[in-house]
Amino acid sequence: MNLRTAAVFLCLIVTAALFRFPRLAERPMHCDEAVNADKLGILLEQGRYEYSSQDFHGPTLYYLSLIYAKIQGIRTYIDLSEVTLRSVPAFLGVLLVGAHLLLAPYFGLRAAAAAGLLTAVSPAMVYYSRYYIHEIPLVLLSFCALLCLLRYCRQRRAIWAAGTGAFAGLMYATKETAILPVGCMLLAGLATLPAVGRRKGLPDNDAGRHLALAAAAAVVVSAVLMSSFLSHPRGILDSLLAYRTYFARGAGINTFHVHPWNYYLSLLLYFHSPGNPVWTEAPIAALALAGLWAAFSRKVVAGISPTALRFMAFYTLFMIVVYSVIPYKAPWNVLGFLHGEILLAGAGVVWLASRCRTRGASMILAGVAVAGVAHLGWLAWQSSTRYAADPCNPWVYAQTGTDVFRIAARMESLAAVYSGGYTLPVQIVSRENLWPLPWYLRRFTRISWWNGVSATAPKAPVILATPDMEPALQSKLYEQPPPGQR
């Protein structure tokens, strides 16, 4: 790697960090983030992780977070913070941008750098890099698997076959939806083979041996993590049984998260509510179309492997189709095929530059590209700061409102004047999903949770209740007790 390449990617890494690390604690914790924090707290305090098939995911994010927490000297759940938690996906998001350097042997330096820049400033990529969920780790590991696969296709060495399998195993141990990008990689490989023909000089027994090696690596890595380093073997079986739930949910059964086929595309291309910014990542989509055209054009783009580009085109197309067809949709799932689009967009930049025959045309292209990147960066910053919890932001989904900060602050003020501090008895009454409230009240040691107003519940000096519980609660406190006890 020469000095110029190092300087380019250092700038990209710094840019990515500037978008991902500032003001991490300003957005309220999403309920999924709080649940993940609770899982990390168990691992941190008890040293154990047990996979559950009931709507939870694999341990990769938690083990990475455990390392970071230990480095910081954090030993207990209550000592965790939003900044500590969200710094992990933020770091992985920066690492994802830097990893585009490894794409250069196949796409060339210009296309790899362009893809890295678009990843650094993409609003969706930035927003969910500041989110303590499993999506950014999954995208990073998927990209690493793709890079190993490309390296294997070039060199046909066992180490790259094993590396591809190992990253596939890490993907499986991160989130159940890993089967979708892995399946799309296999389909893209099959679709690309007829175009390039059979590679000469590779004995069939080597191909079979390498495939078996990749499969073995995937199984071993995923089994070790899903079983908590073999301390909980049941986790392996549970990770397979979990697909009964996930297949049903993917089909739209027993879930509220059912959206039309074009849901992801509408989030990416045009999302607007009156009086608010127009959210769009159309510049990436337009460049991706140029990259897609280049992938199936007979003219070779300088510095870009036609086979690698075509493979990436098939992979992205399959990802878009699969995620669009599945009725169950949550906006963070868009990152998988969005990154595929970004890789194609990097190639699209180079292809468009090669089509500019005059200096004037090149300057126009450069100006449009700079304006597009600047607009993406502006949207990325706005979506992660001013509009981080605002429903006008397409990436805000089932997000906790900022009023939770008022609740937390009020509870802290009560604990400050109570003689026992955080031993203040608190009752919380609600039929709703209470997360992330347990996160914000994690220091209180005498909290009881009720899904309805109970006549047998003991008295408490502080009661938090949702509005639908108020009539029953008023009756219990002020109508049912005899005079003098109300």
Buried (B, 14 or more C-beta within 10 A) or exposed (E): EEEEBEEBBEBBBEBBBEBBBEEBEBBBBBBBBBBBBBBBBBBBEEEEBBBEBEEBBBBBBBBBBBEBBEEBEBEEBEBBBBEBBBBBBBBBBBBBBBBBBBBBBBBBBBBBBBBBBBBBBBBBBBBBBBBBBBBBBBBBBBBBBBBBBBBBBBEBEBEBBBBBBBBBBBBBBBBBBBBBBBEBBEBBBEBBEEEEEEEEEEEEEBEEEBEEBBBBBBBBBBBBBBBBEEEBEEBBEBBEEBEEBBEEBBEBEEBEBBBEEEBBBEBBBEBEEEEBBEBBBBBBBBBBBBBBBBBEEEEEBEBBBBBBBBBBBBBBBBBBBBBBEBBBBBBBBBBBBBBBBBBBBBBBBBBBBBBBEEEEEBEEBEEEBEEBBEBBBEBBBBBBEEBBBBEBBBBBBEBBEEEBEEEBEEBBEBBEEBEEEBEBBBBBBBEEEBBBBBBBBBBBBEBBEBEEBEEEBEEBEBBBBEEEBEEBBEEBBEEEEEEEEE
